[in-house]
């Protein structure tokens, strides 16, 4: 540039424009060539990058999608016609096998989301708010209802049993229930096998207050206060008294070890009843 300006301003210098008289002149020529080449390369790179960016950022032409001619049922079940296969193909292939874009059927997705919604509502109602009955609560309620019904039935049946109407039970189940009641309430005074301790022996033919079904029923119900025997009518209903009395009378003649000596008057034994194994 300096050499060109010098030539224009000073015609005398035209003769020496291409003559390099010193190393400094050669250096300036090399610098000018380098700047020119670098500028050209930079311009070329800029133009190329601009082209690449325009191509990359240019919007792709919109693909015309074929009209969906499926029926409502086909849409609901997620079915497609064979003519729509090309539209369903995805961009990649594996070993020449194309993959179709087949999403989950709408009915299945609807059911899936419905179960999630139901689970959230169930969680809130039964475990957060606590207004619903979970299985444990339902079980407790059912047991309570059954217990009330059982008690009502027992009261209905027991209400018909008294000293005048009581009869000896001979069924195995009734005797076994009587045994359980005897072990719970009577063994402290009469022994585990009714052999007698503080109270008299209940396995022989001798009785202080009568040995018939009605007499023993009365004794258990009303007690014998002067002898220290409690009245059990508050703890046991008439049916339970009948059961424990029947069990006591079933023990006649069993002769347990360590039996207490006879007390009272001899009474003819009652008719035989099923024996229950003594524990």
C-alpha positions in Angstrom: 0.0 0.0 0.0 2.8 2.4 0.9 4.6 1.6 -2.4 1.4 2.2 -4.4 0.7 5.6 -2.7 4.3 6.6 -3.3 4.0 5.8 -7.0 0.9 7.8 -7.4 2.2 10.9 -5.5 5.7 10.7 -6.8 6.0 9.7 -10.6 9.7 9.6 -10.2 9.3 6.6 -8.1 7.7 4.6 -10.9 11.1 3.4 -12.1 11.9 1.8 -8.7 8.6 0.4 -7.7 9.5 -3.2 -8.5 13.1 -2.9 -7.5 13.9 -4.2 -4.0 16.8 -2.3 -2.8 16.8 -3.5 0.7 15.6 -6.3 3.0 13.0 -4.0 4.5 11.3 -3.7 1.1 11.2 -7.5 0.8 9.7 -7.7 4.3 6.9 -5.3 3.4 6.1 -7.2 0.3 5.8 -10.5 2.2 3.6 -8.9 4.8 1.3 -7.5 2.2 1.0 -10.9 0.5 0.3 -12.6 3.8 -2.4 -10.1 4.7 -4.0 -10.5 1.3 -4.1 -14.3 1.5 -5.4 -14.3 5.1 -8.1 -11.8 4.2 -9.2 -14.0 1.3 -9.3 -17.2 3.4 -11.2 -15.4 6.2 -13.7 -14.2 3.7 -14.1 -17.6 2.1 -14.6 -19.3 5.5 -17.1 -16.7 6.5 -19.2 -17.2 3.3 -19.0 -21.0 3.8 -20.2 -20.9 7.4 -22.9 -18.5 6.4 -24.1 -21.0 3.8 -24.0 -23.9 6.3 -25.9 -21.9 9.0 -28.6 -20.8 6.5 -29.1 -24.4 5.4 -29.2 -25.8 8.9 -31.6 -23.2 10.2 -33.9 -23.2 7.2 -37.3 -24.7 8.1 -37.9 -28.0 6.6 -40.8 -28.2 4.1 -44.0 -29.2 5.9 -44.8 -32.8 5.2 -48.4 -33.3 4.1 -50.0 -35.8 6.3 -52.7 -38.0 4.9 -56.2 -37.4 6.3 -57.1 -39.8 9.0 -59.9 -41.9 7.6 -60.2 -44.3 10.5 -63.5 -45.0 12.2 -64.2 -43.9 15.8 -63.8 -47.5 16.9 -60.4 -47.8 15.2 -59.2 -44.6 16.8 -60.4 -45.9 20.2 -58.7 -49.2 19.9 -55.5 -47.7 18.3 -55.9 -49.7 15.0 -54.5 -48.5 11.7 -55.2 -49.4 8.1 -52.5 -51.0 5.9 -52.6 -48.0 3.7 -51.3 -45.8 6.6 -48.2 -47.9 7.1 -45.9 -45.5 5.2 -47.1 -42.6 7.4 -46.3 -44.7 10.6 -42.7 -45.6 9.7 -40.1 -44.1 11.9 -36.8 -42.6 10.7 -34.6 -45.5 11.6 -34.3 -49.0 10.3 -32.4 -52.1 11.7 -31.2 -54.7 9.2 -33.7 -53.4 6.7 -36.6 -53.7 9.2 -38.6 -50.6 9.7 -40.3 -49.7 13.0 -43.8 -48.3 13.0 -44.9 -45.6 15.4 -47.7 -47.5 17.1 -48.6 -45.8 20.4 -50.5 -47.4 23.2 -54.3 -47.6 22.4 -56.3 -44.8 23.8 -58.6 -47.2 25.8 -55.7 -48.7 27.6 -54.2 -45.3 28.4 -57.6 -44.1 29.6 -57.9 -47.1 31.9 -54.3 -46.6 33.1 -54.9 -43.0 34.1 -58.3 -43.9 35.6 -56.6 -46.4 37.9 -54.1 -43.7 39.0 -56.9 -41.3 39.7 -58.8 -44.0 41.7 -55.6 -44.8 43.7 -55.1 -41.2 44.6 -58.8 -40.8 45.7 -58.7 -44.1 47.6 -55.5 -43.0 49.4 -57.0 -39.7 50.4 -60.3 -41.1 51.6 -59.1 -44.2 53.4 -55.6 -43.3 54.7 -55.4 -39.5 54.8 -58.9 -38.3 55.7 -59.8 -41.6 57.3 -63.5 -41.6 56.3 -63.4 -45.0 54.6 -63.3 -48.4 56.3 -60.1 -50.4 55.6 -60.1 -54.2 55.9 -59.1 -54.1 59.5 -61.9 -51.7 60.5 -64.4 -53.8 58.5 -63.3 -56.9 60.3 -63.6 -55.3 63.7 -67.1 -54.1 62.8 -68.2 -57.5 61.5 -66.9 -59.2 64.7 -68.7 -56.6 66.8 -72.0 -57.2 65.0 -71.6 -61.0 65.2 -70.9 -60.7 68.9 -74.0 -58.6 69.5 -76.1 -61.1 67.5 -74.6 -64.0 69.5 -75.3 -62.3 72.8 -78.9 -61.5 71.7 -79.4 -65.2 70.7 -78.0 -66.4 74.0 -80.2 -64.0 75.9 -83.2 -65.2 73.9 -82.4 -68.8 74.6 -81.2 -68.3 78.2 -84.3 -66.3 79.0 -86.3 -69.5 78.7 -84.1 -71.4 81.1 -84.8 -71.3 84.8 -85.0 -73.7 87.7 -88.3 -75.1 86.6 -87.5 -75.6 82.9 -83.8 -76.5 83.0 -82.9 -79.9 81.6 -79.8 -82.0 81.6 -77.6 -81.5 78.5 -76.3 -84.6 76.9 -74.6 -83.3 73.8 -70.8 -83.3 73.7 -70.5 -79.6 72.7 -72.7 -78.4 75.6 -70.7 -80.6 78.1 -67.4 -79.3 76.7 -68.5 -75.7 77.1 -69.5 -76.5 80.7 -66.1 -77.9 81.3 -64.4 -74.7 80.1 -66.7 -72.7 82.4 -66.0 -75.0 85.3 -62.2 -74.7 84.8 -62.6 -70.9 84.7 -64.8 -70.4 87.8 -65.0 -73.5 89.9 -61.6 -75.2 90.2 -60.4 -72.8 92.9 -62.8 -74.3 95.4 -63.7 -77.7 94.0 -60.4 -78.7 92.3 -59.3 -79.3 88.8 -61.2 -82.6 88.5 -64.0 -81.7 91.0 -62.3 -83.8 93.7 -63.1 -81.1 96.3 -60.8 -78.6 98.1 -62.4 -75.9 100.1 -65.7 -76.9 98.5 -67.1 -80.5 98.6 -66.3 -83.3 96.2 -68.7 -83.2 93.2 -67.9 -86.6 91.8 -69.6 -88.9 94.4 -73.3 -89.6 95.1 -73.4 -87.3 98.2 -74.7 -83.7 98.0 -75.1 -81.0 100.6 -77.8 -79.1 98.8 -79.4 -81.7 96.4 -77.9 -83.6 93.5 -80.6 -83.3 90.9 -80.3 -81.1 87.8 -82.7 -78.5 89.2 -81.1 -78.5 92.7 -77.5 -78.0 91.4 -78.7 -75.4 88.9 -80.3 -73.5 91.9 -77.1 -73.9 94.0 -74.9 -72.5 91.2 -77.3 -69.7 90.4 -78.1 -68.5 93.9 -74.9 -69.7 95.7 -74.7 -70.7 99.4 -73.7 -67.5 101.3 -73.5 -69.3 104.7 -71.0 -71.7 103.3 -69.0 -69.1 101.4 -70.2 -70.1 97.9 -70.9 -67.1 95.7 -73.9 -66.6 93.5 -72.9 -66.9 89.9 -76.0 -65.5 88.3 -74.3 -62.2 87.6 -71.3 -63.8 85.9 -73.1 -66.6 84.1 -76.3 -66.5 82.2 -78.9 -69.3 82.6 -77.6 -71.2 79.5 -74.1 -71.1 80.9 -75.3 -72.3 84.3 -77.1 -75.2 82.6 -73.9 -76.1 80.7 -71.7 -76.1 83.8 -74.3 -78.0 85.8 -74.5 -80.6 83.1 -70.8 -81.0 83.1 -70.7 -81.3 87.0 -73.3 -84.1 86.9 -71.4 -85.8 84.1 -68.5 -86.3 86.5 -70.4 -88.6 88.9 -68.5 -91.8 89.5 -65.2 -90.7 88.0 -63.4 -91.1 91.3 -60.5 -88.7 90.7 -57.2 -89.0 92.7 -57.2 -87.2 96.1 -61.0 -87.0 96.2 -62.4 -85.4 99.3 -64.5 -87.6 101.7 -68.3 -87.6 101.0 -70.4 -84.9 102.5 -74.2 -84.5 102.7 -77.0 -86.9 101.7 -76.8 -89.6 99.1 -78.7 -88.9 95.9 -79.4 -91.4 93.1 -77.1 -90.5 90.2 -78.6 -88.8 87.2 -78.8 -90.6 83.8 -75.5 -91.2 82.1 -74.1 -88.3 80.0 -71.1 -88.2 77.7 -67.9 -88.2 79.6 -65.4 -85.4 79.0 -61.7 -86.1 79.5 -60.5 -84.4 82.7 -57.4 -82.2 82.4 
